[in-house]
């Protein structure tokens, strides 16, 4: 059963990360669209669907499968697991912030710049790198 849960976990993480990397990029382009324009409305639809249909379900499955593996294989005492878990909590907080940004754009209330979203786009990447290092290298 472990192998199948791990497959589910990896597929969910890939899906979640794809959205986490793409959504801020959509914001970069959305900033330049005039509020109420057809282009802006298209971005709103894309952002909402990406968040609701892909990212959030993938995040929930990632958490469920990951916790199942951690509990079933008693990883709670491993230092690397605590570090990974801390980064996954930060990634989840980032997800929440991106969801908030979707609502702000949907209300035509964005005040952030394209540069802000370009920098924000790097946060999930850095968290992902740290998570992968802890899982593969297990430095402690």
The first five atom37 places (N, CA, C, CB, O) and aatype in JSON, in Angstrom:
{
  "aatype": [20, 20, 20, 20, 20, 20, 20, 20, 20, 20, 20, 20, 20, 20, 20, 20, 20, 20, 20, 20, 20, 20, 20, 20, 20, 20, 20, 20, 20, 20, 20, 20, 20, 20, 20, 20, 20, 20, 20, 20, 20, 20, 20, 20, 20, 20, 20, 20, 20, 20, 20, 20, 20, 20, 20, 20, 20, 20, 20, 20, 20, 20, 20, 20, 20, 20, 20, 20, 20, 20, 20, 20, 20, 20, 20, 20, 20, 20, 20, 20, 20, 20, 20, 20, 20, 20, 20, 20, 20, 20, 20, 20, 20, 20, 20, 20, 20, 20, 20, 20, 20, 20, 20, 20, 20, 20, 20, 20, 20, 20, 20, 20, 20, 20, 20, 20, 20, 20, 20, 20, 20, 20, 20, 20, 20, 20, 20, 20, 20, 20, 20, 20, 20, 20, 20, 20, 20, 20, 20, 20],
  "atom_mask": [
    [1, 1, 1, 1, 1],
    [1, 1, 1, 1, 1],
    [1, 1, 1, 1, 1],
    [1, 1, 1, 1, 1],
    [1, 1, 1, 1, 1],
    [1, 1, 1, 1, 1],
    [1, 1, 1, 1, 1],
    [1, 1, 1, 1, 1],
    [1, 1, 1, 1, 1],
    [1, 1, 1, 1, 1],
    [1, 1, 1, 1, 1],
    [1, 1, 1, 1, 1],
    [1, 1, 1, 1, 1],
    [1, 1, 1, 1, 1],
    [1, 1, 1, 1, 1],
    [1, 1, 1, 1, 1],
    [1, 1, 1, 1, 1],
    [1, 1, 1, 1, 1],
    [1, 1, 1, 1, 1],
    [1, 1, 1, 1, 1],
    [1, 1, 1, 1, 1],
    [1, 1, 1, 1, 1],
    [1, 1, 1, 1, 1],
    [1, 1, 1, 1, 1],
    [1, 1, 1, 1, 1],
    [1, 1, 1, 1, 1],
    [1, 1, 1, 1, 1],
    [1, 1, 1, 1, 1],
    [1, 1, 1, 1, 1],
    [1, 1, 1, 1, 1],
    [1, 1, 1, 1, 1],
    [1, 1, 1, 1, 1],
    [1, 1, 1, 1, 1],
    [1, 1, 1, 1, 1],
    [1, 1, 1, 1, 1],
    [1, 1, 1, 1, 1],
    [1, 1, 1, 1, 1],
    [1, 1, 1, 1, 1],
    [1, 1, 1, 1, 1],
    [1, 1, 1, 1, 1],
    [1, 1, 1, 1, 1],
    [1, 1, 1, 1, 1],
    [1, 1, 1, 1, 1],
    [1, 1, 1, 1, 1],
    [1, 1, 1, 1, 1],
    [1, 1, 1, 1, 1],
    [1, 1, 1, 1, 1],
    [1, 1, 1, 1, 1],
    [1, 1, 1, 1, 1],
    [1, 1, 1, 1, 1],
    [1, 1, 1, 1, 1],
    [1, 1, 1, 1, 1],
    [1, 1, 1, 1, 1],
    [1, 1, 1, 1, 1],
    [1, 1, 1, 1, 1],
    [1, 1, 1, 1, 1],
    [1, 1, 1, 1, 1],
    [1, 1, 1, 1, 1],
    [1, 1, 1, 1, 1],
    [1, 1, 1, 1, 1],
    [1, 1, 1, 1, 1],
    [1, 1, 1, 1, 1],
    [1, 1, 1, 1, 1],
    [1, 1, 1, 1, 1],
    [1, 1, 1, 1, 1],
    [1, 1, 1, 1, 1],
    [1, 1, 1, 1, 1],
    [1, 1, 1, 1, 1],
    [1, 1, 1, 1, 1],
    [1, 1, 1, 1, 1],
    [1, 1, 1, 1, 1],
    [1, 1, 1, 1, 1],
    [1, 1, 1, 1, 1],
    [1, 1, 1, 1, 1],
    [1, 1, 1, 1, 1],
    [1, 1, 1, 1, 1],
    [1, 1, 1, 1, 1],
    [1, 1, 1, 1, 1],
    [1, 1, 1, 1, 1],
    [1, 1, 1, 1, 1],
    [1, 1, 1, 1, 1],
    [1, 1, 1, 1, 1],
    [1, 1, 1, 1, 1],
    [1, 1, 1, 1, 1],
    [1, 1, 1, 1, 1],
    [1, 1, 1, 1, 1],
    [1, 1, 1, 1, 1],
    [1, 1, 1, 1, 1],
    [1, 1, 1, 1, 1],
    [1, 1, 1, 1, 1],
    [1, 1, 1, 1, 1],
    [1, 1, 1, 1, 1],
    [1, 1, 1, 1, 1],
    [1, 1, 1, 1, 1],
    [1, 1, 1, 1, 1],
    [1, 1, 1, 1, 1],
    [1, 1, 1, 1, 1],
    [1, 1, 1, 1, 1],
    [1, 1, 1, 1, 1],
    [1, 1, 1, 1, 1],
    [1, 1, 1, 1, 1],
    [1, 1, 1, 1, 1],
    [1, 1, 1, 1, 1],
    [1, 1, 1, 1, 1],
    [1, 1, 1, 1, 1],
    [1, 1, 1, 1, 1],
    [1, 1, 1, 1, 1],
    [1, 1, 1, 1, 1],
    [1, 1, 1, 1, 1],
    [1, 1, 1, 1, 1],
    [1, 1, 1, 1, 1],
    [1, 1, 1, 1, 1],
    [1, 1, 1, 1, 1],
    [1, 1, 1, 1, 1],
    [1, 1, 1, 1, 1],
    [1, 1, 1, 1, 1],
    [1, 1, 1, 1, 1],
    [1, 1, 1, 1, 1],
    [1, 1, 1, 1, 1],
    [1, 1, 1, 1, 1],
    [1, 1, 1, 1, 1],
    [1, 1, 1, 1, 1],
    [1, 1, 1, 1, 1],
    [1, 1, 1, 1, 1],
    [1, 1, 1, 1, 1],
    [1, 1, 1, 1, 1],
    [1, 1, 1, 1, 1],
    [1, 1, 1, 1, 1],
    [1, 1, 1, 1, 1],
    [1, 1, 1, 1, 1],
    [1, 1, 1, 1, 1],
    [1, 1, 1, 1, 1],
    [1, 1, 1, 1, 1],
    [1, 1, 1, 1, 1],
    [1, 1, 1, 1, 1],
    [1, 1, 1, 1, 1],
    [1, 1, 1, 1, 1],
    [1, 1, 1, 1, 1],
    [1, 1, 1, 1, 1],
    [1, 1, 1, 1, 1]
  ],
  "atom_positions": [
    [[0.82, -1.2, 0.0], [0.0, 0.0, 0.0], [0.87, 1.26, 0.0], [-0.93, 0.0, 1.21], [0.49, 2.28, -0.59]],
    [[2.03, 1.2, 0.66], [2.92, 2.36, 0.77], [3.26, 2.93, -0.61], [4.2, 1.97, 1.5], [3.2, 4.14, -0.8]],
    [[3.6, 2.07, -1.55], [4.02, 2.55, -2.87], [2.89, 3.33, -3.55], [4.44, 1.36, -3.76], [3.15, 4.35, -4.19]],
    [[1.64, 2.86, -3.41], [0.52, 3.55, -4.05], [0.2, 4.88, -3.4], [-0.71, 2.66, -4.02], [-0.14, 5.85, -4.07]],
    [[0.32, 4.93, -2.08], [0.1, 6.2, -1.37], [1.21, 7.18, -1.74], [0.05, 5.98, 0.17], [0.96, 8.37, -1.9]],
    [[2.41, 6.67, -1.87], [3.54, 7.53, -2.26], [3.34, 8.07, -3.69], [4.88, 6.76, -2.16], [3.62, 9.23, -3.96]],
    [[2.86, 7.23, -4.59], [2.54, 7.68, -5.95], [1.5, 8.78, -5.9], [2.03, 6.49, -6.83], [1.65, 9.82, -6.55]],
    [[0.44, 8.57, -5.13], [-0.61, 9.58, -4.98], [-0.02, 10.88, -4.43], [-1.73, 9.06, -4.06], [-0.34, 11.97, -4.91]],
    [[0.82, 10.76, -3.43], [1.45, 11.93, -2.81], [2.31, 12.7, -3.82], [2.31, 11.5, -1.61], [2.2, 13.92, -3.93]],
    [[3.15, 11.99, -4.55], [4.03, 12.64, -5.52], [3.22, 13.31, -6.64], [5.01, 11.61, -6.13], [3.52, 14.44, -7.02]],
    [[2.2, 12.64, -7.15], [1.36, 13.24, -8.19], [0.63, 14.48, -7.68], [0.35, 12.22, -8.72], [0.51, 15.47, -8.39]],
    [[0.14, 14.42, -6.46], [-0.55, 15.57, -5.88], [0.42, 16.73, -5.66], [-1.21, 15.18, -4.55], [0.07, 17.89, -5.93]],
    [[1.61, 16.44, -5.19], [2.61, 17.49, -4.98], [2.99, 18.14, -6.31], [3.87, 16.92, -4.29], [3.11, 19.36, -6.39]],
    [[3.17, 17.34, -7.34], [3.5, 17.89, -8.67], [2.38, 18.83, -9.14], [3.72, 16.75, -9.7], [2.65, 19.92, -9.64]],
    [[1.14, 18.41, -8.98], [0.0, 19.23, -9.39], [-0.08, 20.51, -8.57], [-1.3, 18.44, -9.24], [-0.32, 21.58, -9.12]],
    [[0.12, 20.39, -7.27], [0.08, 21.55, -6.39], [1.17, 22.55, -6.77], [0.23, 21.12, -4.92], [0.92, 23.75, -6.9]],
    [[2.38, 22.03, -6.96], [3.5, 22.91, -7.29], [3.33, 23.56, -8.65], [4.81, 22.13, -7.25], [3.71, 24.71, -8.84]],
    [[2.77, 22.84, -9.61], [2.52, 23.44, -10.93], [1.64, 24.68, -10.77], [1.85, 22.41, -11.89], [1.91, 25.72, -11.37]],
    [[0.6, 24.56, -9.97], [-0.27, 25.7, -9.72], [0.41, 26.8, -8.92], [-1.5, 25.25, -9.01], [0.22, 27.98, -9.21]],
    [[1.2, 26.42, -7.93], [1.89, 27.41, -7.1], [2.9, 28.21, -7.92], [2.6, 26.71, -5.93], [3.18, 29.37, -7.61]],
    [[3.44, 27.59, -8.95], [4.4, 28.29, -9.81], [3.71, 29.1, -10.9], [5.37, 27.29, -10.44], [4.25, 30.1, -11.37]],
    [[2.52, 28.68, -11.31], [1.82, 29.33, -12.41], [0.94, 30.5, -11.96], [0.97, 28.32, -13.14], [0.85, 31.51, -12.66]],
    [[0.29, 30.37, -10.82], [-0.65, 31.4, -10.38], [0.02, 32.78, -10.21], [-1.3, 30.99, -9.08], [-0.53, 33.76, -10.71]],
    [[1.16, 32.88, -9.53], [1.79, 34.21, -9.45], [2.19, 34.75, -10.82], [3.01, 34.14, -8.55], [2.2, 35.97, -11.03]],
    [[2.52, 33.87, -11.75], [2.84, 34.31, -13.11], [1.61, 34.91, -13.78], [3.39, 33.13, -13.96], [1.71, 35.9, -14.51]],
    [[0.44, 34.31, -13.53], [-0.81, 34.9, -14.04], [-1.01, 36.3, -13.45], [-2.02, 34.0, -13.71], [-1.46, 37.21, -14.14]],
    [[-0.69, 36.46, -12.17], [-0.82, 37.77, -11.54], [0.08, 38.81, -12.21], [-0.49, 37.68, -10.04], [-0.31, 39.96, -12.4]],
    [[1.29, 38.39, -12.57], [2.23, 39.29, -13.26], [1.56, 39.87, -14.51], [3.54, 38.54, -13.65], [1.66, 41.07, -14.77]],
    [[0.89, 39.02, -15.27], [0.23, 39.47, -16.5], [-1.08, 40.2, -16.21], [-0.03, 38.29, -17.41], [-1.46, 41.12, -16.94]],
    [[-1.77, 39.78, -15.16], [-3.06, 40.38, -14.82], [-2.9, 41.85, -14.4], [-3.74, 39.58, -13.69], [-3.77, 42.67, -14.67]],
    [[-1.78, 42.17, -13.75], [-1.53, 43.54, -13.31], [-1.67, 44.54, -14.46], [-0.13, 43.64, -12.69], [-2.16, 45.65, -14.27]],
    [[-1.22, 44.14, -15.65], [-1.24, 45.07, -16.79], [-2.59, 45.13, -17.51], [-0.16, 44.67, -17.78], [-2.76, 45.93, -18.43]],
    [[-3.54, 44.32, -17.1], [-4.88, 44.33, -17.72], [-5.75, 45.36, -17.02], [-5.54, 42.92, -17.67], [-5.81, 45.41, -15.79]],
    [[-6.42, 46.17, -17.8], [-7.31, 47.18, -17.22], [-8.47, 46.51, -16.49], [-7.85, 48.13, -18.32], [-9.09, 45.59, -17.02]],
    [[-8.77, 46.96, -15.26], [-9.9, 46.39, -14.52], [-11.19, 46.46, -15.36], [-10.1, 47.13, -13.18], [-11.5, 47.49, -15.96]],
    [[-11.92, 45.36, -15.38], [-13.17, 45.3, -16.12], [-13.02, 44.95, -17.59], [-13.86, 46.59, -16.0], [-14.02, 44.72, -18.27]],
    [[-11.78, 44.92, -18.08], [-11.57, 44.58, -19.49], [-11.79, 43.09, -19.71], [-10.14, 44.99, -19.94], [-11.79, 42.3, -18.77]],
    [[-11.98, 42.72, -20.97], [-12.13, 41.3, -21.3], [-10.91, 40.5, -20.85], [-12.35, 41.11, -22.82], [-11.03, 39.39, -20.35]],
    [[-9.74, 41.1, -21.03], [-8.49, 40.42, -20.64], [-8.46, 40.18, -19.14], [-7.25, 41.27, -21.07], [-8.09, 39.09, -18.68]],
    [[-8.84, 41.19, -18.37], [-8.87, 41.05, -16.92], [-9.87, 39.99, -16.49], [-9.21, 42.39, -16.26], [-9.59, 39.18, -15.6]],
    [[-11.02, 39.98, -17.1], [-12.05, 38.99, -16.76], [-11.58, 37.58, -17.09], [-13.36, 39.31, -17.52], [-11.89, 36.63, -16.37]],
    [[-10.84, 37.43, -18.19], [-10.28, 36.13, -18.56], [-9.28, 35.66, -17.51], [-9.61, 36.19, -19.95], [-9.29, 34.5, -17.11]],
    [[-8.41, 36.58, -17.06], [-7.46, 36.23, -16.01], [-8.18, 35.81, -14.73], [-6.52, 37.41, -15.72], [-7.76, 34.86, -14.06]],
    [[-9.24, 36.5, -14.38], [-10.0, 36.15, -13.17], [-10.52, 34.72, -13.25], [-11.17, 37.13, -12.97], [-10.45, 33.97, -12.27]],
    [[-11.04, 34.34, -14.4], [-11.55, 32.98, -14.59], [-10.41, 31.97, -14.48], [-12.26, 32.84, -15.95], [-10.53, 30.96, -13.79]],
    [[-9.3, 32.26, -15.16], [-8.15, 31.34, -15.12], [-7.62, 31.17, -13.7], [-7.02, 31.86, -16.04], [-7.33, 30.06, -13.27]],
    [[-7.49, 32.28, -12.98], [-6.96, 32.24, -11.61], [-7.88, 31.46, -10.68], [-6.76, 33.67, -11.07], [-7.42, 30.62, -9.91]],
    [[-9.18, 31.74, -10.76], [-10.15, 31.05, -9.9], [-10.16, 29.55, -10.17], [-11.56, 31.63, -10.11], [-10.14, 28.74, -9.24]],
    [[-10.19, 29.18, -11.45], [-10.23, 27.75, -11.8], [-8.95, 27.04, -11.39], [-10.47, 27.58, -13.31], [-8.99, 25.91, -10.89]],
    [[-7.81, 27.69, -11.6], [-6.53, 27.08, -11.2], [-6.52, 26.83, -9.7], [-5.34, 27.98, -11.61], [-6.13, 25.76, -9.24]],
    [[-6.95, 27.82, -8.94], [-6.96, 27.69, -7.48], [-7.96, 26.64, -7.01], [-7.3, 29.03, -6.84], [-7.6, 25.75, -6.23]],
    [[-9.19, 26.73, -7.48], [-10.27, 25.87, -6.96], [-10.26, 24.45, -7.52], [-11.59, 26.5, -7.27], [-10.56, 23.5, -6.8]],
    [[-9.91, 24.3, -8.8], [-10.01, 22.98, -9.42], [-8.72, 22.18, -9.38], [-10.44, 23.12, -10.85], [-8.74, 20.95, -9.47]],
    [[-7.59, 22.86, -9.24], [-6.31, 22.13, -9.27], [-5.54, 22.3, -7.96], [-5.46, 22.6, -10.45], [-5.24, 21.31, -7.28]],
    [[-5.22, 23.52, -7.62], [-4.3, 23.75, -6.5], [-4.83, 23.29, -5.15], [-3.98, 25.21, -6.42], [-4.16, 22.55, -4.43]],
    [[-6.04, 23.72, -4.82], [-6.56, 23.37, -3.48], [-6.8, 21.86, -3.34], [-7.86, 24.13, -3.21], [-6.4, 21.29, -2.33]],
    [[-7.45, 21.2, -4.31], [-7.57, 19.74, -4.16], [-6.2, 19.04, -4.1], [-8.38, 19.17, -5.33], [-6.02, 18.1, -3.32]],
    [[-5.26, 19.49, -4.91], [-3.93, 18.87, -4.9], [-3.23, 19.09, -3.55], [-3.06, 19.44, -6.04], [-2.56, 18.2, -3.05]],
    [[-3.4, 20.27, -2.98], [-2.81, 20.54, -1.66], [-3.41, 19.61, -0.61], [-3.04, 22.02, -1.26], [-2.69, 19.04, 0.21]],
    [[-4.73, 19.45, -0.64], [-5.39, 18.59, 0.36], [-4.96, 17.13, 0.22], [-6.91, 18.69, 0.21], [-4.72, 16.46, 1.22]],
    [[-4.85, 16.66, -1.0], [-4.39, 15.28, -1.22], [-2.92, 15.14, -0.81], [-4.58, 14.87, -2.72], [-2.53, 14.12, -0.24]],
    [[-2.11, 16.15, -1.11], [-0.69, 16.12, -0.7], [-0.58, 15.98, 0.82], [0.05, 17.4, -1.17], [0.18, 15.16, 1.32]],
    [[-1.35, 16.8, 1.53], [-1.33, 16.74, 2.99], [-1.82, 15.38, 3.5], [-2.18, 17.87, 3.57], [-1.19, 14.78, 4.37]],
    [[-2.94, 14.92, 2.96], [-3.52, 13.66, 3.45], [-2.58, 12.49, 3.21], [-4.88, 13.39, 2.77], [-2.31, 11.7, 4.12]],
    [[-2.08, 12.37, 1.99], [-1.19, 11.25, 1.67], [0.13, 11.38, 2.43], [-0.93, 11.18, 0.16], [0.68, 10.38, 2.9]],
    [[0.64, 12.6, 2.53], [1.9, 12.81, 3.25], [1.79, 12.46, 4.73], [2.36, 14.25, 3.11], [2.67, 11.82, 5.29]],
    [[0.69, 12.89, 5.35], [0.5, 12.56, 6.76], [0.29, 11.06, 6.96], [-0.7, 13.34, 7.33], [0.75, 10.5, 7.94]],
    [[-0.42, 10.42, 6.02], [-0.6, 8.97, 6.11], [0.75, 8.28, 6.11], [-1.49, 8.45, 4.94], [1.01, 7.4, 6.93]],
    [[1.61, 8.66, 5.19], [2.95, 8.06, 5.1], [3.74, 8.34, 6.38], [3.72, 8.62, 3.86], [4.37, 7.44, 6.93]],
    [[3.71, 9.58, 6.85], [4.48, 9.96, 8.04], [4.03, 9.19, 9.27], [4.35, 11.46, 8.3], [4.85, 8.76, 10.08]],
    [[2.73, 9.01, 9.41], [2.21, 8.29, 10.57], [2.47, 6.79, 10.43], [0.69, 8.56, 10.74], [2.91, 6.14, 11.38]],
    [[2.19, 6.25, 9.26], [2.35, 4.81, 9.05], [3.81, 4.36, 9.19], [1.84, 4.42, 7.67], [4.07, 3.22, 9.58]],
    [[4.74, 5.26, 8.89], [6.16, 4.88, 8.95], [6.91, 5.64, 10.02], [6.82, 5.12, 7.6], [8.14, 5.78, 9.96]],
    [[6.17, 6.14, 11.01], [6.72, 6.73, 12.23], [7.87, 7.71, 11.95], [7.2, 5.63, 13.16], [8.97, 7.56, 12.48]],
    [[7.59, 8.71, 11.13], [8.61, 9.69, 10.77], [8.65, 10.87, 11.74], [8.37, 10.2, 9.36], [9.49, 11.76, 11.6]],
    [[7.76, 10.89, 12.72], [7.64, 12.03, 13.62], [8.89, 12.31, 14.43], [6.49, 11.81, 14.55], [9.07, 13.43, 14.91]],
    [[9.75, 11.34, 14.6], [10.97, 11.55, 15.4], [12.17, 11.93, 14.53], [11.28, 10.29, 16.19], [13.26, 12.18, 15.06]],
    [[12.0, 11.97, 13.22], [13.11, 12.3, 12.32], [13.26, 13.81, 12.16], [12.9, 11.64, 10.94], [12.3, 14.51, 11.84]],
    [[14.47, 14.31, 12.38], [14.73, 15.74, 12.28], [14.44, 16.3, 10.9], [16.16, 16.02, 12.63], [13.87, 17.39, 10.77]],
    [[14.82, 15.57, 9.87], [14.57, 16.05, 8.5], [13.07, 16.22, 8.25], [15.17, 15.07, 7.47], [12.65, 17.13, 7.53]],
    [[12.27, 15.33, 8.86], [10.83, 15.41, 8.66], [10.26, 16.68, 9.29], [10.15, 14.17, 9.26], [9.37, 17.31, 8.71]],
    [[10.77, 17.05, 10.45], [10.3, 18.28, 11.1], [10.64, 19.5, 10.23], [10.94, 18.43, 12.5], [9.83, 20.41, 10.08]],
    [[11.85, 19.49, 9.67], [12.25, 20.6, 8.79], [11.38, 20.64, 7.54], [13.74, 20.46, 8.4], [10.93, 21.71, 7.12]],
    [[11.14, 19.47, 6.95], [10.28, 19.4, 5.76], [8.88, 19.88, 6.1], [10.24, 17.95, 5.2], [8.29, 20.67, 5.36]],
    [[8.35, 19.42, 7.21], [7.0, 19.79, 7.62], [6.89, 21.3, 7.83], [6.62, 19.04, 8.91], [5.88, 21.9, 7.45]],
    [[7.91, 21.91, 8.42], [7.9, 23.37, 8.61], [7.82, 24.08, 7.26], [9.16, 23.82, 9.39], [7.09, 25.06, 7.12]],
    [[8.58, 23.59, 6.28], [8.54, 24.21, 4.96], [7.2, 23.97, 4.26], [9.68, 23.68, 4.09], [6.72, 24.84, 3.53]],
    [[6.61, 22.81, 4.48], [5.29, 22.52, 3.89], [4.23, 23.43, 4.53], [4.92, 21.02, 4.08], [3.3, 23.86, 3.84]],
    [[4.35, 23.7, 5.81], [3.43, 24.64, 6.46], [3.59, 26.04, 5.84], [3.69, 24.7, 8.0], [2.6, 26.72, 5.59]],
    [[4.83, 26.45, 5.6], [5.06, 27.75, 4.94], [4.5, 27.76, 3.52], [6.57, 28.07, 4.91], [3.94, 28.76, 3.07]],
    [[4.65, 26.63, 2.81], [4.1, 26.52, 1.46], [2.57, 26.63, 1.49], [4.53, 25.19, 0.8], [1.96, 27.24, 0.61]],
    [[1.97, 26.03, 2.51], [0.52, 26.11, 2.68], [0.09, 27.54, 3.0], [0.06, 25.15, 3.8], [-0.94, 28.0, 2.52]],
    [[0.88, 28.24, 3.8], [0.59, 29.65, 4.08], [0.71, 30.48, 2.79], [1.56, 30.2, 5.16], [-0.09, 31.38, 2.56]],
    [[1.69, 30.16, 1.98], [1.85, 30.83, 0.68], [0.63, 30.57, -0.19], [3.15, 30.34, -0.03], [0.14, 31.47, -0.87]],
    [[0.14, 29.34, -0.18], [-1.09, 28.98, -0.91], [-2.24, 29.87, -0.44], [-1.44, 27.47, -0.7], [-3.0, 30.41, -1.25]],
    [[-2.36, 30.02, 0.86], [-3.42, 30.86, 1.41], [-3.28, 32.31, 0.97], [-3.4, 30.79, 2.93], [-4.27, 32.97, 0.67]],
    [[-2.05, 32.8, 0.92], [-1.83, 34.17, 0.47], [-2.2, 34.31, -1.01], [-0.36, 34.58, 0.69], [-2.82, 35.31, -1.4]],
    [[-1.84, 33.33, -1.82], [-2.2, 33.37, -3.24], [-3.72, 33.33, -3.41], [-1.55, 32.19, -3.99], [-4.26, 34.0, -4.3]],
    [[-4.4, 32.56, -2.57], [-5.87, 32.53, -2.62], [-6.44, 33.9, -2.29], [-6.43, 31.46, -1.64], [-7.42, 34.34, -2.89]],
    [[-5.83, 34.57, -1.34], [-6.25, 35.94, -1.0], [-6.04, 36.88, -2.19], [-5.46, 36.46, 0.25], [-6.88, 37.73, -2.48]],
    [[-4.91, 36.71, -2.87], [-4.63, 37.54, -4.06], [-5.68, 37.31, -5.15], [-3.23, 37.24, -4.61], [-6.08, 38.25, -5.83]],
    [[-6.11, 36.06, -5.32], [-7.16, 35.76, -6.3], [-8.42, 36.57, -5.97], [-7.48, 34.23, -6.33], [-9.04, 37.14, -6.86]],
    [[-8.78, 36.62, -4.7], [-9.96, 37.38, -4.28], [-9.77, 38.88, -4.52], [-10.26, 37.13, -2.8], [-10.71, 39.57, -4.93]],
    [[-8.58, 39.37, -4.27], [-8.29, 40.79, -4.48], [-8.41, 41.14, -5.96], [-6.89, 41.15, -3.96], [-9.02, 42.15, -6.32]],
    [[-7.83, 40.31, -6.82], [-7.94, 40.55, -8.27], [-9.4, 40.43, -8.71], [-7.06, 39.55, -9.05], [-9.86, 41.21, -9.55]],
    [[-10.13, 39.47, -8.16], [-11.54, 39.28, -8.54], [-12.37, 40.52, -8.21], [-12.12, 38.05, -7.83], [-13.35, 40.81, -8.9]],
    [[-11.98, 41.24, -7.17], [-12.7, 42.45, -6.77], [-12.12, 43.69, -7.45], [-12.64, 42.62, -5.25], [-12.52, 44.81, -7.13]],
    [[-11.2, 43.5, -8.38], [-10.52, 44.63, -9.05], [-9.89, 45.58, -8.03], [-11.51, 45.41, -9.93], [-9.93, 46.8, -8.2]],
    [[-9.31, 45.01, -6.97], [-8.76, 45.81, -5.88], [-7.24, 45.65, -5.74], [-9.43, 45.44, -4.59], [-6.69, 46.04, -4.7]],
    [[-6.57, 45.11, -6.73], [-5.12, 44.91, -6.62], [-4.39, 46.25, -6.59], [-4.61, 44.06, -7.79], [-4.68, 47.16, -7.37]],
    [[-3.44, 46.36, -5.65], [-2.59, 47.55, -5.57], [-1.12, 47.2, -5.71], [-2.83, 48.28, -4.25], [-0.26, 48.09, -5.68]],
    [[-0.82, 45.93, -5.88], [0.58, 45.47, -5.98], [1.08, 45.61, -7.42], [0.71, 44.0, -5.51], [0.31, 45.67, -8.37]],
    [[2.4, 45.66, -7.53], [3.03, 45.83, -8.84], [3.39, 44.5, -9.47], [4.27, 46.7, -8.71], [3.38, 43.45, -8.83]],
    [[3.71, 44.57, -10.74], [4.21, 43.4, -11.46], [5.46, 42.85, -10.79], [4.5, 43.74, -12.94], [5.61, 41.64, -10.66]],
    [[6.34, 43.73, -10.35], [7.59, 43.32, -9.68], [7.29, 42.52, -8.4], [8.45, 44.55, -9.34], [7.95, 41.52, -8.13]],
    [[6.31, 42.96, -7.64], [5.92, 42.24, -6.43], [5.57, 40.79, -6.75], [4.73, 42.94, -5.74], [6.02, 39.86, -6.07]],
    [[4.76, 40.6, -7.79], [4.34, 39.25, -8.15], [5.47, 38.44, -8.76], [3.17, 39.31, -9.12], [5.49, 37.22, -8.63]],
    [[6.42, 39.1, -9.41], [7.61, 38.39, -9.92], [8.44, 37.85, -8.76], [8.47, 39.32, -10.8], [8.93, 36.72, -8.82]],
    [[8.59, 38.64, -7.72], [9.32, 38.19, -6.53], [8.53, 37.11, -5.8], [9.61, 39.39, -5.57], [9.08, 36.09, -5.4]],
    [[7.23, 37.33, -5.65], [6.36, 36.34, -5.0], [6.43, 34.99, -5.72], [4.91, 36.84, -4.96], [6.32, 33.94, -5.08]],
    [[6.61, 35.02, -7.02], [6.69, 33.79, -7.82], [7.86, 32.91, -7.4], [6.81, 34.14, -9.29], [7.84, 31.7, -7.63]],
    [[8.88, 33.51, -6.8], [10.07, 32.74, -6.38], [9.9, 32.04, -5.04], [11.27, 33.66, -6.31], [10.63, 31.09, -4.75]],
    [[8.97, 32.49, -4.23], [8.79, 31.91, -2.89], [8.47, 30.42, -2.94], [7.68, 32.66, -2.14], [9.13, 29.64, -2.25]],
    [[7.46, 29.98, -3.72], [7.19, 28.54, -3.77], [8.38, 27.74, -4.31], [5.96, 28.28, -4.63], [8.6, 26.6, -3.89]],
    [[9.13, 28.33, -5.22], [10.3, 27.64, -5.77], [11.32, 27.38, -4.67], [10.94, 28.47, -6.9], [11.83, 26.26, -4.54]],
    [[11.62, 28.39, -3.88], [12.6, 28.23, -2.8], [12.13, 27.21, -1.76], [12.87, 29.58, -2.13], [12.92, 26.4, -1.27]],
    [[10.85, 27.27, -1.42], [10.31, 26.31, -0.46], [10.38, 24.89, -1.02], [8.85, 26.66, -0.1], [10.73, 23.95, -0.3]],
    [[10.06, 24.74, -2.3], [10.12, 23.42, -2.94], [11.54, 22.86, -2.91], [9.6, 23.5, -4.39], [11.74, 21.68, -2.63]],
    [[12.52, 23.69, -3.21], [13.91, 23.24, -3.2], [14.28, 22.73, -1.81], [14.87, 24.38, -3.63], [14.88, 21.67, -1.67]],
    [[13.93, 23.49, -0.79], [14.21, 23.06, 0.58], [13.53, 21.76, 0.93], [13.79, 24.13, 1.56], [14.15, 20.88, 1.54]],
    [[12.28, 21.61, 0.56], [11.53, 20.38, 0.84], [12.2, 19.19, 0.17], [10.07, 20.52, 0.38], [12.38, 18.14, 0.8]],
    [[12.55, 19.33, -1.09], [13.17, 18.23, -1.83], [14.51, 17.86, -1.2], [13.37, 18.6, -3.31], [14.83, 16.67, -1.08]],
    [[15.3, 18.85, -0.81], [16.59, 18.56, -0.17], [16.38, 17.77, 1.12], [17.37, 19.88, 0.14], [17.07, 16.77, 1.35]],
    [[15.43, 18.19, 1.96], [15.2, 17.46, 3.21], [14.71, 16.04, 2.97], [14.19, 18.21, 4.06], [15.11, 15.13, 3.7]],
    [[13.87, 15.84, 1.99], [13.34, 14.51, 1.71], [14.39, 13.57, 1.12], [12.15, 14.61, 0.76], [14.46, 12.4, 1.49]],
    [[15.2, 14.08, 0.22], [16.18, 13.22, -0.46], [17.46, 13.07, 0.33], [16.49, 13.77, -1.84], [17.95, 11.95, 0.5]],
    [[18.02, 14.17, 0.81], [19.32, 14.14, 1.5], [19.17, 13.71, 2.96], [20.01, 15.51, 1.42], [20.06, 13.06, 3.51]],
    [[18.06, 14.08, 3.57], [17.83, 13.81, 5.01], [19.07, 14.2, 5.83], [17.48, 12.29, 5.23], [19.7, 13.34, 6.45]],
    [[19.42, 15.5, 5.84], [20.67, 15.93, 6.45], [20.74, 15.76, 7.97], [20.9, 17.35, 6.12], [21.83, 15.8, 8.55]],
    [[19.6, 15.56, 8.61], [19.6, 15.31, 10.05], [18.35, 14.57, 10.45], [19.71, 16.63, 10.84], [18.16, 14.27, 11.63]]
  ]
}
